[in-house]
């Protein structure tokens, strides 16, 4: 399958009608360059749709995910601070399932019973 070595999160919303060329331009604008085997995640303003764009060294891959109910746990631009930020594989897996990916470290340890 497609190898993704790093996953990056763009905080500002994107129009989900944007195609791969428009998203690639946003990647260069936000991240400075599109690195090979790096995935870049974008969401719409409502937080109900995601788009992932990835450069594999030869071309672009673009994938989309839509929620029929609920929203993705997406940080706001004001709360993001240093974002765009790298996501771990576990954070990405939680994000696409609309789980609280920002708190995975806290959720892995039980501190009170």
Protein Blocks (a to p, Z undefined) as FASTA:
>chain_A
ZZdfbdcddfbdcdfkbcfklmmmmmmmmnopacehiacddddfkopaccddddehjacc
ddddddfedcdddddfklnomaccdddfklmmmmmnopafklmmmmmpcfbZZ
